Amino acid sequence: MVDFVNAFGRPFTDFKKLMLGFLFSIIPVVNLIAIGYELECARLAGKKQFQLPEWKNLGKLFVRGILQMCIALLYILIPAILFLIWFFKALYPLMGSLGGGIFFFQSSVQQQEILGGLILKAIISSWEILLIAFALLMLACYVMYAGIARYALTDKFKYAFSKEVWRKAFTGKYFMVWFIGLIYYCIWMLLLSFIPFIG
């Protein structure tokens, strides 16, 4: 059984460590340390250790943060390539329809109408590629977190793409945790959006 009480309450068990996490998270590049810290938290949670770890071995946390970003990028690589193919096949040729600069002399409302029309034409002309790319992106975003969790638990990059990841991703337990986590994430994003810059 998933321990949601410990999971949701865990960040608030040590306010000092939480604030350090916020600080690292808002600084570009340095935020990779915070990502590495999240992985360490996940690794310890896998061992039923819910106390927040110390902020130490920052170099190692930074490297693990980079590796997590690499895992995420590899998962979305194929959908990203398909989106690029769609763009250059369908949308890019239509950019010539902007009329050699005349577009920029239109009102903002007219510009939005023109761009909306171009995007609609692009979607209609190559909807199959866009649909496949979107479906693969949704699949990648769903499975990716199982891969990241596997990497966090094993500290082995290759295990983020193992058969075990795909097997666990398509279980009821994983879907429940993923879905509740998504709702939790959205609530936090909504609350933090009211805080300028830091949020």
C-alpha positions in Angstrom: 0.0 0.0 0.0 1.3 3.5 -0.9 1.9 5.7 2.1 0.4 9.0 0.8 0.5 10.6 4.3 4.3 10.3 4.6 4.7 11.2 0.9 2.7 14.4 1.0 3.9 15.5 4.5 7.6 14.6 3.9 8.8 17.9 2.4 7.5 19.8 5.5 9.3 17.6 8.1 12.3 19.9 7.9 11.7 23.5 7.0 15.4 24.4 6.7 16.0 21.6 4.1 12.8 22.6 2.3 13.9 26.2 2.0 17.3 25.1 0.7 15.4 23.1 -1.9 13.4 26.1 -3.0 16.6 28.2 -3.2 18.4 25.7 -5.4 15.3 25.2 -7.5 14.9 28.9 -8.6 18.5 29.2 -9.8 19.1 28.0 -13.4 21.6 25.2 -13.8 22.0 25.0 -10.0 18.5 23.6 -10.0 20.0 20.4 -11.2 21.3 19.9 -7.6 17.6 20.1 -6.4 16.7 17.5 -9.0 19.5 15.2 -7.8 18.2 15.8 -4.2 14.7 14.7 -5.3 16.3 11.5 -6.6 18.0 10.9 -3.3 14.7 11.4 -1.5 13.1 8.9 -3.8 15.9 6.4 -3.2 15.6 6.6 0.6 11.8 6.4 0.3 12.3 3.1 -1.5 14.0 1.9 1.7 11.1 3.2 3.8 13.3 6.1 5.1 11.1 9.1 5.1 13.4 11.6 6.9 14.7 14.2 4.5 18.4 13.6 3.7 21.2 16.2 4.3 22.2 18.5 1.6 25.7 17.1 1.0 27.7 15.7 -1.9 26.3 18.5 -4.1 28.6 17.5 -7.0 27.0 14.0 -7.0 23.5 15.5 -6.8 24.3 17.8 -9.7 25.5 14.9 -11.8 22.4 12.8 -10.9 20.2 15.8 -11.9 21.9 16.0 -15.3 21.4 12.2 -15.8 17.7 12.6 -14.9 17.3 15.3 -17.5 19.0 13.0 -20.0 16.6 10.2 -19.1 13.6 12.6 -19.7 15.1 13.9 -23.0 15.6 10.3 -24.3 12.0 9.4 -23.4 10.6 12.3 -25.4 13.2 12.1 -28.2 11.0 10.2 -30.7 7.9 12.4 -30.2 10.1 15.5 -30.4 11.5 14.3 -33.8 8.0 13.6 -35.0 6.9 17.1 -34.0 9.9 18.6 -35.9 8.9 16.5 -39.0 5.4 17.8 -38.7 6.6 21.4 -38.3 8.9 21.3 -41.4 6.4 19.3 -43.5 3.2 21.2 -42.7 3.7 24.4 -40.8 7.0 25.8 -42.1 6.0 25.9 -45.8 2.9 27.9 -44.8 5.0 30.5 -43.1 5.6 31.9 -46.6 1.9 32.8 -46.5 2.7 35.5 -44.1 3.3 37.7 -47.1 6.8 39.1 -47.0 6.3 41.4 -44.1 2.8 42.5 -44.7 1.7 40.3 -41.8 3.6 42.5 -39.4 1.6 45.6 -40.4 -1.7 44.0 -39.5 -3.5 44.6 -36.2 -2.9 42.1 -33.4 -6.4 40.6 -33.9 -5.7 40.1 -37.6 -2.3 38.5 -36.9 -3.9 36.1 -34.5 -6.5 35.2 -37.1 -3.9 34.6 -39.7 -1.7 32.5 -37.5 -4.7 30.5 -36.2 -5.6 29.8 -39.8 -2.1 28.7 -40.7 -1.9 26.4 -37.7 -5.3 24.9 -38.5 -4.2 24.2 -42.1 -1.0 22.6 -40.9 -3.0 20.4 -38.5 -5.4 19.3 -41.2 -2.7 18.7 -43.8 -0.6 16.4 -41.6 -2.9 15.4 -38.8 -1.6 11.8 -38.8 2.0 12.8 -37.8 0.7 15.2 -35.2 -1.6 12.6 -33.7 1.1 9.9 -33.5 3.6 12.4 -32.0 1.1 13.6 -29.4 0.1 10.0 -28.5 3.8 9.0 -28.1 4.5 12.1 -26.1 1.7 11.2 -23.7 3.0 7.7 -23.4 6.6 8.9 -22.8 5.5 11.3 -20.1 3.6 8.5 -18.4 6.3 5.9 -18.5 9.2 8.3 -18.0 8.5 8.7 -14.2 8.7 5.0 -13.7 12.1 5.1 -15.5 13.3 8.0 -13.3 12.1 6.2 -10.2 13.9 3.1 -11.3 17.1 5.1 -11.8 16.7 6.7 -8.4 16.4 3.4 -6.7 19.2 1.6 -8.5 21.6 4.6 -9.4 22.1 2.8 -12.7 21.3 4.9 -15.8 20.5 1.9 -18.1 17.9 0.7 -15.7 15.7 3.7 -16.5 14.9 2.0 -19.8 14.7 -1.6 -18.7 11.7 -3.9 -19.4 11.0 -3.8 -15.7 10.1 -0.1 -16.1 7.5 -0.7 -18.8 6.1 -3.7 -16.9 5.6 -1.6 -13.7 4.3 1.4 -15.6 1.2 -0.6 -16.8 -0.1 -1.6 -13.4 -3.0 -0.2 -11.5 -0.8 0.8 -8.6 1.5 2.8 -10.7 -1.4 4.5 -12.5 -3.0 5.5 -9.2 0.2 6.9 -7.8 1.0 8.7 -11.1 -2.5 10.2 -11.3 -2.6 11.4 -7.7 0.9 12.8 -8.1 -0.3 14.7 -11.1 -3.2 16.2 -9.2 -0.8 17.1 -6.3 1.7 18.7 -8.7 -1.1 20.7 -10.4 -2.4 22.0 -7.1 1.1 23.1 -6.0 1.7 24.8 -9.4 -1.6 26.7 -9.0 -0.7 27.8 -5.5 2.9 28.8 -6.4 1.7 30.7 -9.4 0.4 33.4 -7.1 4.0 34.0 -5.9 5.9 36.2 -8.4 9.3 34.8 -9.7 10.0 32.5 -6.7 6.7 30.6 -7.3 
